[in-house]
Amino acid sequence: MDDIDEAPDLPSKNALETASWRREVHALYAAVRAEQDPATAHALWVDTRSRLFLEHPASPRRQGQSLRHAPYDPAFRFVVPIEPAEQEPWEFRSATDGVVPFRGAGRVTLSGLGTLDVWWLDSYGGGLFLPVRDGSAGQETYGAGRYLLDTVKGTDLGREGDRWVVDLNFAYNPSCVYDYRWVCPLAPAANRIEARAAVGELLPEGYDS
């Protein structure tokens, strides 16, 4: 869903449906950024994502699946600078698009949780990418991690001056959680934290590992 996932081969009708999906996602995040109250923005995000997941023809949903979200917890919202950091580039290998390269864009420090590396998608389109795997992975949340930001697909929570909004209440699952035909990059070692953050999108109803 609305992330850096690589989709299965799409006939033209499905390609148009996917384009429609992405427009909806861009519009949703624009509305989220415009809302002054984070909890209200989160409620809008949950309601819209849940509706799209159940109703949109491009949804990766399989029969019996529906989204689950934790209640909003302001303790997991951070507004932080992206600080310079030494980062080795990494590559995601996709059966459809081959090697997808990432290079370091910096690092964010989340008080009480740890640090996460921010990556630049170093191919067509570009964009910042921030995945996370926290201590709830494999229990309440997807075992391989979730996504916080993916600006090439519009999932951007905004900035305050030169600081970025990093809110784990908006962490969402990659499409491969719902449909095995999708392939998604997982959180690299630098984006795995031991602290538990069971907020945001949880394992869905009807999840079958």
C-alpha positions in Angstrom: 0.0 0.0 0.0 1.1 3.6 -0.8 4.8 2.8 -0.3 7.9 1.8 -2.1 6.7 -1.8 -2.7 7.2 -3.4 -6.1 3.9 -4.5 -7.6 3.1 -7.6 -9.6 2.8 -7.1 -13.3 -0.2 -4.9 -14.0 -2.5 -4.9 -17.0 -3.5 -1.4 -18.1 -6.8 -1.4 -16.2 -5.0 -2.2 -12.9 -2.3 0.3 -13.7 -5.0 3.0 -13.9 -6.5 1.8 -10.6 -3.1 2.0 -9.0 -2.6 5.5 -10.2 -6.0 6.4 -8.7 -4.9 4.8 -5.4 -1.8 6.9 -5.3 -3.7 10.1 -6.0 -5.9 9.2 -3.0 -2.9 8.7 -0.8 -1.3 12.0 -1.8 -4.6 13.8 -1.1 -4.9 12.0 2.3 -1.4 13.1 3.5 -2.0 16.6 2.3 -5.1 16.7 4.5 -3.1 15.2 7.4 -0.4 17.9 7.1 -3.1 20.6 7.0 -4.7 19.5 10.2 -3.3 21.3 13.3 -4.3 18.6 15.9 -2.2 15.4 15.5 -4.9 13.2 17.1 -7.6 14.6 14.7 -5.2 14.0 11.8 -4.6 10.5 12.9 -8.4 9.8 13.1 -8.7 11.0 9.5 -5.8 8.9 8.4 -7.2 5.8 10.1 -10.7 6.3 8.6 -9.5 7.0 5.1 -6.9 4.2 5.0 -9.5 1.7 6.3 -12.0 2.8 3.7 -9.5 2.6 0.8 -8.3 -0.8 2.0 -11.8 -2.2 2.0 -13.2 -0.4 -1.1 -10.6 0.7 -3.6 -10.0 -1.7 -6.5 -6.2 -1.3 -6.2 -6.2 -2.4 -2.6 -3.8 -5.4 -1.9 -6.5 -6.7 0.5 -7.3 -10.4 0.4 -10.7 -11.9 1.5 -11.4 -11.5 5.2 -8.7 -8.9 5.8 -9.3 -5.5 7.4 -7.0 -2.9 9.0 -6.4 -2.6 12.7 -4.9 0.6 14.3 -3.8 1.4 17.9 -5.3 4.4 19.6 -3.3 7.6 19.1 -0.5 8.1 21.7 1.2 11.6 21.6 4.3 10.1 23.3 5.3 8.6 19.9 5.2 11.9 17.9 8.5 13.6 17.3 9.6 16.7 15.4 13.3 16.3 14.8 16.0 17.4 12.4 17.6 14.9 10.0 21.2 15.0 11.2 24.3 14.1 9.1 25.5 10.5 9.6 27.9 8.0 8.2 25.8 5.5 6.3 26.7 2.7 3.9 24.4 2.4 0.9 22.2 -0.6 0.6 20.3 -2.3 -2.3 16.9 -3.9 -2.5 16.7 -6.6 -5.1 13.3 -6.9 -6.8 12.2 -9.6 -9.2 10.4 -7.0 -11.3 12.7 -3.9 -11.2 16.1 -5.5 -10.4 18.3 -3.7 -8.0 16.8 -0.7 -6.2 19.6 1.4 -4.6 19.4 3.5 -1.5 21.9 5.9 -0.1 22.1 7.6 3.3 20.3 10.9 3.8 20.9 11.3 7.5 19.6 10.1 10.8 16.8 11.0 13.3 17.0 10.6 17.0 13.7 9.7 18.8 14.0 10.3 22.5 13.4 7.1 24.5 13.4 4.9 21.4 16.7 5.3 19.6 18.0 6.4 16.2 16.7 5.6 12.7 18.5 6.1 9.5 16.8 8.1 6.7 17.4 6.8 3.2 17.3 8.4 -0.3 15.8 6.3 -3.0 18.6 6.7 -5.5 16.8 5.9 -8.7 14.0 7.4 -10.8 11.7 9.5 -8.8 13.9 9.8 -5.8 12.5 10.5 -2.3 13.1 10.0 1.4 12.4 6.6 2.9 12.1 5.8 6.6 11.3 2.3 7.6 11.3 1.0 11.2 11.2 -2.3 13.0 10.5 -2.0 16.7 10.2 -4.3 19.7 6.6 -5.1 18.9 7.5 -6.7 15.6 6.3 -10.3 15.2 3.7 -9.8 17.9 1.4 -6.8 17.6 3.1 -5.5 14.4 4.5 -7.0 11.2 7.7 -9.0 12.0 9.8 -7.3 9.2 8.9 -3.8 10.1 6.7 -0.9 8.9 7.1 2.4 7.0 7.0 5.9 8.4 7.9 8.1 5.5 8.1 7.4 1.7 8.0 10.8 0.1 8.1 9.5 -3.5 4.6 8.0 -2.8 3.3 11.0 -0.9 3.6 9.6 2.6 5.0 12.7 4.1 3.9 14.0 7.5 5.4 17.5 7.0 8.0 19.7 8.6 8.2 22.5 11.2 11.0 24.7 9.9 14.0 22.4 9.2 12.6 19.7 11.5 10.6 16.7 10.2 7.5 15.2 11.8 8.2 11.6 12.6 5.1 10.1 14.2 5.0 6.4 14.8 1.2 6.6 15.2 1.3 6.8 11.4 3.5 3.8 10.9 1.9 1.6 8.2 2.4 -1.9 6.8 4.0 -2.6 3.4 1.7 -4.2 0.9 3.5 -7.6 1.1 1.8 -8.0 4.6 -1.6 -8.3 2.8 -0.7 -9.9 -0.5 2.4 -12.1 -1.1 2.6 -11.1 -4.8 4.0 -7.7 -3.7 7.7 -7.4 -2.9 8.8 -4.8 -0.3 12.1 -3.6 1.1 12.4 -4.4 4.8 14.0 -2.3 7.5 17.8 -2.6 7.4 19.8 -3.2 10.6 20.2 0.6 11.3 16.4 0.9 11.4 15.7 -1.8 14.0 15.1 -0.6 17.5 14.5 -2.7 20.6 12.0 -0.3 22.2 8.4 -1.4 21.8 6.2 1.0 19.7 2.8 -0.8 19.3 1.1 2.2 17.7 0.0 2.9 14.2 -1.0 0.1 11.9 -1.1 -3.3 13.6 -1.2 -6.8 12.1 -4.6 -6.8 10.2 -7.6 -8.9 11.0 -7.4 -12.0 8.9 -3.6 -11.9 8.8 -2.1 -15.2 7.6 1.7 -15.4 7.8 
